[in-house]
Amino acid sequence: MNLPRLFNRKTFPHGIHPPQYKEETRDKPTRRLAFPDQVILPLLQNIGAPAIAMVRKGQMVERGELIAVAAPDKLSVPLHATVEGTIRDITLMSTAMGPKTRSIIIDTLPSSPQIPVSGKRQDYRQMSRAEIIAAIRDIGMVGLGGAEFPTYAKLATSLDYDIHTVIANGCECEPFITTDFRVMLENIKNLLLGMRIVMKAVAADKGIIAIEDNKLEVQAALQPHLPEDGSISVEVLQTKYPQGAEQMLIYALLGVAIPKGQLPATLGLEIINVATVAEIGALLPNSQGFIERTVTITGDDLEKPGNYRIPIGTSLQHILGETGFTGAEAELILGGPMMGQPVAFLDTPIHKGTGAVLVLDQRAAKNRDVYPCIKCAMCVEVCPIHLNPSTLGLLAYKHRYQEMQDQYHLNNCFECGSCSFVCPSNIPLVQLFRVAKAMNRERKVQ
């Protein structure tokens, strides 16, 4: 074992150490969840424009078949059938992304073995950079770390920069979530192949798989499979939240900061989530569409918490039923407790960016009273990008949103939730900042 690497203390200033709550799922092998009777596939599952449906009501579709094409000349990705079955309808449905969204509803064929269709074989070594990026778009791949930005567009920006290093982000610093941990342990071949594909797509000579020091099993599992030329390596960082944010990750690894308003590409870096990389390695060689993903199902009142392979479009109702939810009521969050999206309806489907379903009952913060700011500066001490959340919060209560943006760098906040976590007055700082950003955007449009 590499002892210097084991005791590596690479990290970033500030941040927090919330309880991890990962024990219930981290050591359980990933299982396949039973297929649902129906899936709901929103045409918009990415930042940008929705896909355009190319199927009709009553049509039979195979699992993995293309059912919606990317909107032409827009930031968009295609959509594939996640089960074999019949198109029940194409209509507006509730989703976790906000208002009702036009969605394709598929009734699952009970007798089907649900084997996904494959396309032509592709060897990335024989493909140009542009061909690889186009193939990744055809997969329908988006960032699986939660952002859902189309992966092809992220990689295409590299054509304008000199990229030397791809960093696969496996930090997974959010409490409860162990999706990336299990993906890295169980999909080594696909992960390393995906790294080579992405490195060729951006013309990078070096690849780094970045993990926190609570995942040393991953380092041990990957080490024997790393290329002898050292082109791909594993770097271990101190466990801290929000280590997985791009700014924090780059600073912890390399000791440099992204220039204000710039992309990591300006530093010659391409940052991509490890689950995204592993799916590219699994799907691109056979021209298959992205139809399922590993999801952490965890929290309170669950008989079978764990990580599961689940078709995109599966409802929370089905997931809770299959994992043995025994409670009467609970708070449901898609993602982690720090940056996840609360949902109110059980018919809400998981989407491409859903890495976890969190069920909170006993551990949910209910009916917490909010008190005035006591100027303790705890929020200032933990903010990873050195903002003053206390001042921003006071300005938000006074509706001085433009001042927050112009003088106190509101838009630099990426809403990690560290300030809200430590606030002794229970002030919902992140929610206040989101409202302020929304009001400024609306004012700009007007």
Backbone torsions as a table, in degrees:
resi	resn	phi	psi	omega
1	MET	NA	142.0	-179.8
2	ASN	-82.3	98.2	-174.6
3	LEU	-64.2	-40.7	177.2
4	PRO	-59.1	-38.8	178.7
5	ARG	-68.1	-37.5	-179.6
6	LEU	-59.6	-39.2	-176.7
7	PHE	-99.2	19.5	177.2
8	ASN	-60.6	132.7	-179.2
9	ARG	-116.1	30.0	179.4
10	LYS	-61.3	130.4	-179.4
11	THR	-161.8	-166.5	-179.2
12	PHE	-130.6	160.8	179.1
13	PRO	-69.5	151.2	177.2
14	HIS	67.5	-151.1	-175.4
15	GLY	88.1	177.6	-175.7
16	ILE	-136.4	169.2	177.5
17	HIS	-127.1	75.1	179.4
18	PRO	-71.0	159.3	174.3
19	PRO	-55.6	141.1	-172.7
20	GLN	-81.4	-42.7	-179.6
21	TYR	52.8	35.4	-178.8
22	LYS	-100.0	-7.5	-170.9
23	GLU	-63.0	-31.4	-175.3
24	GLU	-67.2	-22.5	-172.5
25	THR	-126.8	-20.7	-168.6
26	ARG	-63.5	-31.8	-175.4
27	ASP	-102.1	8.6	178.6
28	LYS	-97.1	126.1	177.4
29	PRO	-57.8	147.6	178.4
30	THR	-66.0	133.9	178.5
31	ARG	-116.9	163.5	176.3
32	ARG	-93.6	128.8	174.9
33	LEU	-76.2	144.2	176.5
34	ALA	-57.0	140.7	-179.1
35	PHE	-65.5	139.9	178.4
36	PRO	-76.4	164.6	176.1
37	ASP	-73.4	-19.7	-176.0
38	GLN	-154.6	146.7	172.2
39	VAL	-123.2	149.2	177.0
40	ILE	-118.4	116.8	-173.7
41	LEU	-114.5	96.0	175.9
42	PRO	-59.8	139.3	178.3
43	LEU	-72.3	-18.0	175.7
44	LEU	-109.3	103.6	176.6
45	GLN	-130.3	32.5	-177.4
46	ASN	-157.1	159.8	169.6
47	ILE	-66.9	128.0	-179.0
48	GLY	124.3	-144.4	-175.3
49	ALA	-97.6	149.0	178.2
50	PRO	-70.3	156.1	173.2
51	ALA	-70.4	163.9	-178.6
52	ILE	-110.3	119.4	-176.8
53	ALA	-62.3	139.4	177.2
54	MET	-127.7	23.9	176.3
55	VAL	-122.9	170.2	-178.7
56	ARG	-129.0	160.9	178.1
57	LYS	-59.0	133.3	179.8
58	GLY	90.4	-8.2	-178.1
59	GLN	-75.4	139.3	173.3
60	MET	-83.1	137.5	178.6
61	VAL	-131.9	147.8	175.6
62	GLU	-89.2	158.0	177.4
63	ARG	-68.5	125.1	-177.4
64	GLY	93.8	-4.1	179.7
65	GLU	-71.8	143.0	177.0
66	LEU	-68.0	123.3	-179.0
67	ILE	-120.1	-10.8	176.8
68	ALA	-152.2	134.7	-177.7
69	VAL	-97.1	155.8	176.6
70	ALA	-64.3	140.6	177.0
71	ALA	-62.5	129.5	-176.7
72	PRO	-65.4	140.4	175.2
73	ASP	60.2	25.7	178.6
74	LYS	-136.5	166.0	174.8
75	LEU	-75.2	101.6	-170.4
76	SER	-160.5	154.9	177.2
77	VAL	-133.0	154.0	179.2
78	PRO	-73.8	171.9	-178.4
79	LEU	-133.0	139.5	-178.0
80	HIS	-119.3	151.8	177.7
81	ALA	-66.4	128.3	-177.1
82	THR	-92.7	-7.5	172.1
83	VAL	-141.3	158.0	169.1
84	GLU	-83.1	133.8	-178.3
85	GLY	172.7	-156.1	-175.0
86	THR	-117.4	135.8	176.3
87	ILE	-68.9	112.1	178.3
88	ARG	-78.1	-42.8	-176.2
89	ASP	-167.0	162.7	169.7
90	ILE	-128.1	106.3	-169.8
91	THR	-154.0	176.0	177.9
92	LEU	-76.6	132.7	-179.7
93	MET	-138.6	154.4	177.2
94	SER	-70.3	141.0	176.2
95	THR	-137.8	171.4	178.5
96	ALA	-77.9	-8.1	-174.1
97	MET	-89.3	3.4	177.4
98	GLY	128.4	-125.1	-177.2
99	PRO	-67.3	165.5	178.6
100	LYS	-57.2	141.1	-174.2
101	THR	-126.0	141.4	176.5
102	ARG	-59.0	126.6	-171.7
103	SER	-137.8	152.5	174.5
104	ILE	-99.7	124.1	179.8
105	ILE	-104.5	126.7	-178.9
106	ILE	-120.1	126.3	171.4
107	ASP	-84.5	125.0	-175.9
108	THR	-70.4	136.7	175.5
109	LEU	-78.1	112.8	-172.7
110	PRO	-61.0	-33.1	-174.5
111	SER	-84.7	-3.2	-174.9
112	SER	-77.9	140.9	173.2
113	PRO	-75.7	-6.6	176.2
114	GLN	58.4	46.7	175.3
115	ILE	-90.0	123.4	-177.6
116	PRO	-71.2	146.8	178.4
117	VAL	-77.1	152.9	177.6
118	SER	-118.3	156.0	175.2
119	GLY	-104.9	-152.3	-179.0
120	LYS	-73.1	148.5	175.9
121	ARG	-67.8	140.5	179.2
122	GLN	-131.0	132.8	176.2
123	ASP	-110.3	110.1	-175.2
124	TYR	-58.8	-26.3	-178.8
125	ARG	-66.9	-22.7	179.5
126	GLN	-99.4	7.0	-175.8
127	MET	-108.1	149.3	174.4
128	SER	-78.3	168.9	177.6
129	ARG	-59.6	-44.4	-179.6
130	ALA	-63.9	-36.8	179.0
131	GLU	-67.4	-39.1	177.7
132	ILE	-63.9	-45.8	-179.3
133	ILE	-63.3	-39.3	177.2
134	ALA	-65.1	-38.3	178.9
135	ALA	-66.0	-37.2	177.4
136	ILE	-66.1	-36.4	174.9
137	ARG	-64.5	-41.8	-178.9
138	ASP	-63.4	-28.7	175.9
139	ILE	-63.0	-29.7	-174.4
140	GLY	87.7	23.7	-172.8
141	MET	-78.5	136.3	172.4
142	VAL	-128.1	169.6	178.8
143	GLY	-64.8	122.8	-175.1
144	LEU	-90.5	3.1	176.1
145	GLY	-81.4	-0.9	177.7
146	GLY	122.7	-25.0	-175.5
147	ALA	-72.6	-32.8	-179.7
148	GLU	61.5	28.5	173.4
149	PHE	-78.1	133.3	-178.4
150	PRO	-54.7	125.0	-173.6
151	THR	-65.1	-37.0	-178.9
152	TYR	-60.7	-39.5	-178.5
153	ALA	-70.1	-37.2	177.5
154	LYS	-61.6	-44.3	-179.6
155	LEU	-73.3	-30.4	-178.1
156	ALA	-65.5	-26.1	178.0
157	THR	-63.4	-22.6	-178.8
158	SER	-65.7	-21.5	-179.8
159	LEU	-63.4	-19.6	-179.7
160	ASP	-100.1	1.9	-176.9
161	TYR	-132.9	163.6	175.9
162	ASP	-96.3	92.5	-177.1
163	ILE	-87.6	128.1	178.6
164	HIS	-112.8	-19.3	-175.6
165	THR	-140.5	132.7	170.1
166	VAL	-101.2	127.5	177.2
167	ILE	-111.1	114.0	175.9
168	ALA	-87.4	115.9	-172.6
169	ASN	-84.2	104.6	177.4
170	GLY	-115.8	24.1	-175.7
171	CYS	-67.0	-44.0	178.2
172	GLU	46.2	64.4	-172.3
173	CYS	-86.2	-13.3	178.5
174	GLU	-63.8	138.2	173.3
175	PRO	-58.4	155.0	175.3
176	PHE	77.2	-36.1	-168.2
177	ILE	-82.5	132.4	177.6
178	THR	-131.8	17.5	-179.4
179	THR	-55.6	-55.5	-176.2
180	ASP	-65.3	-35.6	177.8
181	PHE	-58.0	-48.2	-179.3
182	ARG	-69.7	-37.4	178.6
183	VAL	-60.7	-44.2	-178.4
184	MET	-67.4	-36.0	179.6
185	LEU	-73.3	-37.6	-168.6
186	GLU	-100.5	-10.2	-175.2
187	ASN	-131.1	48.9	-175.7
188	ILE	-61.4	-44.9	-178.7
189	LYS	-60.5	-48.1	-179.5
190	ASN	-67.2	-36.6	179.5
191	LEU	-62.7	-47.2	-178.4
192	LEU	-71.2	-36.1	175.0
193	LEU	-65.0	-42.6	177.5
194	GLY	-61.2	-37.2	176.8
195	MET	-61.5	-44.3	-179.7
196	ARG	-64.2	-38.9	179.3
197	ILE	-63.9	-48.1	-178.9
198	VAL	-65.4	-40.4	179.0
199	MET	-61.0	-39.3	177.6
200	LYS	-69.5	-37.6	-178.4
201	ALA	-61.0	-32.0	-178.5
202	VAL	-108.6	5.6	178.7
203	ALA	60.7	39.6	179.0
204	ALA	-94.4	142.6	178.4
205	ASP	-90.2	-18.1	-173.1
206	LYS	-129.4	143.3	175.6
207	GLY	-129.9	138.3	178.6
208	ILE	-125.9	129.6	171.3
209	ILE	-100.2	111.6	-174.4
210	ALA	-98.9	126.2	178.8
211	ILE	-131.3	163.5	173.5
212	GLU	-90.9	163.8	-174.8
213	ASP	-78.0	8.6	168.7
214	ASN	-95.7	11.5	-179.6
215	LYS	-130.8	38.7	-176.4
216	LEU	-65.2	-19.6	175.1
217	GLU	-61.2	-33.0	178.9
218	VAL	-66.4	-44.4	178.6
219	GLN	-59.3	-43.9	-179.7
220	ALA	-65.7	-37.4	-178.7
221	ALA	-72.3	-36.3	-176.4
222	LEU	-80.5	-31.4	-170.8
223	GLN	-51.0	-46.2	-178.8
224	PRO	-66.8	-15.8	-174.8
225	HIS	-103.4	-3.1	-178.6
226	LEU	-72.0	146.0	-179.0
227	PRO	-62.5	143.6	-177.3
228	GLU	-66.4	-23.5	-178.6
229	ASP	-77.8	-1.1	177.6
230	GLY	74.9	12.0	-177.2
231	SER	-68.5	-25.7	176.5
232	ILE	-124.4	129.9	-179.0
233	SER	-135.1	167.9	175.5
234	VAL	-113.6	128.9	177.2
235	GLU	-115.9	135.2	-176.9
236	VAL	-106.3	128.6	-179.1
237	LEU	-115.3	158.3	176.8
238	GLN	-64.4	139.9	178.0
239	THR	-72.5	117.4	179.7
240	LYS	-162.8	149.5	176.3
241	TYR	-102.3	137.1	1.0
242	PRO	-101.0	77.1	-177.7
243	GLN	-57.8	-30.0	-175.7
244	GLY	-77.2	-10.2	176.7
245	ALA	-66.7	141.9	-174.2
246	GLU	-53.8	-46.5	-177.5
247	GLN	-60.2	-44.5	-177.2
248	MET	-69.9	-40.2	-178.7
249	LEU	-62.4	-46.1	-179.0
250	ILE	-65.1	-42.1	179.8
251	TYR	-64.8	-42.6	-178.4
252	ALA	-65.2	-40.1	-178.1
253	LEU	-75.0	-45.6	-167.6
254	LEU	-118.8	-10.0	179.8
255	GLY	72.9	21.6	178.8
256	VAL	-123.8	156.3	-179.7
257	ALA	-109.8	144.7	174.6
258	ILE	-70.7	127.5	177.6
259	PRO	-57.0	143.4	-177.8
260	LYS	-54.8	129.0	178.6
261	GLY	77.9	5.9	-177.2
262	GLN	-109.0	165.4	177.0
263	LEU	-94.9	158.6	173.5
264	PRO	-54.8	-26.8	-179.3
265	ALA	-60.4	-26.2	178.3
266	THR	-65.9	-20.8	176.3
267	LEU	-97.3	5.5	-178.4
268	GLY	80.9	24.1	-174.8
269	LEU	-119.7	143.4	172.1
270	GLU	-122.7	118.5	-178.3
271	ILE	-103.5	131.5	-177.8
272	ILE	-149.7	142.5	-177.9
273	ASN	-68.3	144.0	-177.0
274	VAL	-64.1	-36.0	179.0
275	ALA	-66.5	-37.1	175.4
276	THR	-61.0	-45.0	-179.9
277	VAL	-61.4	-45.5	-178.1
278	ALA	-64.3	-38.2	178.6
279	GLU	-67.8	-37.6	176.2
280	ILE	-61.9	-43.0	177.9
281	GLY	-63.2	-32.1	-179.3
282	ALA	-80.6	-35.8	-168.6
283	LEU	-99.0	-39.0	-173.3
284	LEU	-60.8	-41.5	-177.8
285	PRO	-58.6	-27.1	-179.2
286	ASN	-111.9	13.2	178.8
287	SER	53.3	41.9	179.8
288	GLN	-95.4	152.9	178.5
289	GLY	-85.7	158.3	178.4
290	PHE	-82.1	109.9	-172.5
291	ILE	-125.6	-12.9	179.6
292	GLU	-152.3	164.3	-180.0
293	ARG	-153.6	166.2	174.6
294	THR	-82.8	132.1	-177.4
295	VAL	-132.3	132.0	172.8
296	THR	-80.5	123.9	174.3
297	ILE	-112.0	113.3	-171.4
298	THR	-155.1	174.6	179.2
299	GLY	124.6	-144.2	-174.6
300	ASP	-98.5	153.5	170.7
301	ASP	60.8	32.5	177.5
302	LEU	-114.0	129.2	178.7
303	GLU	-77.8	-29.5	-175.6
304	LYS	-131.8	62.4	175.2
305	PRO	-66.4	154.0	179.6
306	GLY	165.2	-170.2	173.4
307	ASN	-105.4	134.4	-174.3
308	TYR	-132.7	146.2	167.6
309	ARG	-85.6	121.2	-171.6
310	ILE	-132.3	133.4	175.6
311	PRO	-62.8	137.4	172.6
312	ILE	-57.0	137.8	179.5
313	GLY	97.3	-2.2	177.8
314	THR	-72.6	137.5	-175.8
315	SER	-79.5	155.4	175.6
316	LEU	-63.3	-33.0	177.7
317	GLN	-57.5	-46.9	180.0
318	HIS	-66.9	-42.8	-178.2
319	ILE	-62.1	-45.8	179.9
320	LEU	-65.8	-36.1	177.4
321	GLY	-65.1	-42.3	-177.5
322	GLU	-74.5	-24.7	-179.8
323	THR	-100.0	7.4	169.9
324	GLY	74.2	50.9	175.9
325	PHE	-70.0	125.7	-174.9
326	THR	-112.6	-2.6	-176.8
327	GLY	-81.0	171.1	177.6
328	ALA	-89.1	-38.7	177.2
329	GLU	-154.9	157.6	-179.4
330	ALA	-163.9	162.4	172.6
331	GLU	-87.7	129.9	-179.1
332	LEU	-108.8	132.4	-179.7
333	ILE	-130.5	129.7	170.7
334	LEU	-88.5	109.6	-173.7
335	GLY	111.1	-158.0	-178.5
336	GLY	-95.5	175.0	-176.4
337	PRO	-73.0	-19.3	-176.7
338	MET	-85.0	-43.6	-174.4
339	MET	-128.6	9.4	-177.2
340	GLY	-73.9	171.8	-176.7
341	GLN	-108.3	111.9	175.6
342	PRO	-64.5	144.3	178.2
343	VAL	-128.2	152.1	-173.8
344	ALA	-112.1	-15.3	-172.1
345	PHE	-120.8	134.8	-177.8
346	LEU	-72.0	-18.4	177.9
347	ASP	-84.2	3.1	176.2
348	THR	-63.6	128.7	179.1
349	PRO	-88.7	152.9	168.8
350	ILE	-72.3	150.7	-179.5
351	HIS	-121.0	-175.4	-172.5
352	LYS	-59.9	-33.6	-176.7
353	GLY	-90.0	4.3	-177.6
354	THR	-77.5	109.3	178.8
355	GLY	-97.7	-13.5	-178.4
356	ALA	-158.3	151.2	167.2
357	VAL	-119.2	115.4	-175.0
358	LEU	-108.3	126.0	-179.7
359	VAL	-109.6	115.4	-177.1
360	LEU	-118.3	123.4	176.1
361	ASP	-126.3	-78.7	179.4
362	GLN	-62.0	-35.5	-175.6
363	ARG	-92.1	2.2	179.4
364	ALA	-76.9	141.8	177.2
365	ALA	-86.4	103.0	-175.8
366	LYS	-111.7	139.3	174.0
367	ASN	54.3	44.0	177.4
368	ARG	-81.2	126.4	178.5
369	ASP	-74.0	143.9	178.3
370	VAL	-103.2	132.2	-178.6
371	TYR	-116.7	165.1	177.9
372	PRO	-64.6	153.3	176.8
373	CYS	-61.8	132.8	-179.7
374	ILE	-102.2	10.2	177.5
375	LYS	57.4	37.9	-178.9
376	CYS	-77.9	-20.3	178.7
377	ALA	69.9	14.7	176.8
378	MET	-62.1	-36.8	-179.8
379	CYS	-66.2	-35.6	179.2
380	VAL	-67.3	-37.4	-177.0
381	GLU	-69.2	-25.3	-176.7
382	VAL	-103.0	-15.4	-176.2
383	CYS	-60.0	119.7	-175.0
384	PRO	-71.9	-15.6	178.6
385	ILE	-113.7	18.0	168.7
386	HIS	62.2	38.5	170.7
387	LEU	-86.5	176.4	174.5
388	ASN	-114.1	84.6	-177.0
389	PRO	-60.0	-31.3	179.7
390	SER	-61.2	-50.8	178.7
391	THR	-63.4	-42.3	178.4
392	LEU	-60.0	-40.8	179.5
393	GLY	-64.6	-43.3	178.4
394	LEU	-62.6	-40.7	177.4
395	LEU	-65.9	-36.0	179.5
396	ALA	-63.5	-41.3	178.6
397	TYR	-63.6	-25.5	178.9
398	LYS	-94.8	6.1	178.2
399	HIS	61.2	29.3	178.8
400	ARG	-93.8	62.1	-170.4
401	TYR	-68.6	-40.3	-178.8
402	GLN	-65.9	-37.7	177.0
403	GLU	-63.6	-37.5	176.6
404	MET	-58.9	-39.6	-178.0
405	GLN	-76.7	-45.9	-171.8
406	ASP	-77.1	-38.0	-173.0
407	GLN	-107.2	-21.4	-174.3
408	TYR	-124.1	16.2	168.1
409	HIS	58.5	43.6	-179.7
410	LEU	-53.1	-42.5	-173.8
411	ASN	-70.5	-11.5	174.7
412	ASN	-74.7	-20.9	-179.4
413	CYS	-67.1	127.0	177.2
414	PHE	-105.5	17.3	168.2
415	GLU	61.7	45.8	179.9
416	CYS	-72.2	-23.5	177.6
417	GLY	89.0	3.4	-178.9
418	SER	-60.5	-40.8	-179.0
419	CYS	-64.2	-44.5	178.9
420	SER	-64.1	-35.2	-177.5
421	PHE	-63.1	-39.8	-174.3
422	VAL	-94.2	-10.2	-173.7
423	CYS	-63.8	116.9	-180.0
424	PRO	-71.9	-15.5	179.0
425	SER	-92.7	0.5	178.7
426	ASN	60.6	30.3	179.0
427	ILE	-72.3	127.5	-178.5
428	PRO	-77.4	69.9	-171.7
429	LEU	-60.1	-46.4	-177.5
430	VAL	-61.4	-41.8	178.8
431	GLN	-62.5	-38.6	177.6
432	LEU	-63.7	-39.6	-179.2
433	PHE	-68.7	-37.4	178.4
434	ARG	-63.5	-42.9	177.7
435	VAL	-62.0	-43.0	-179.5
436	ALA	-61.8	-43.8	178.7
437	LYS	-62.5	-43.0	-179.5
438	ALA	-63.5	-41.2	179.5
439	MET	-65.8	-39.2	178.6
440	ASN	-66.4	-39.0	177.0
441	ARG	-63.5	-42.9	-179.8
442	GLU	-64.9	-39.4	179.8
443	ARG	-65.6	-37.4	-179.3
444	LYS	-65.7	-38.7	179.0
445	VAL	-65.5	-39.6	-178.8
446	GLN	-70.0	NA	NA
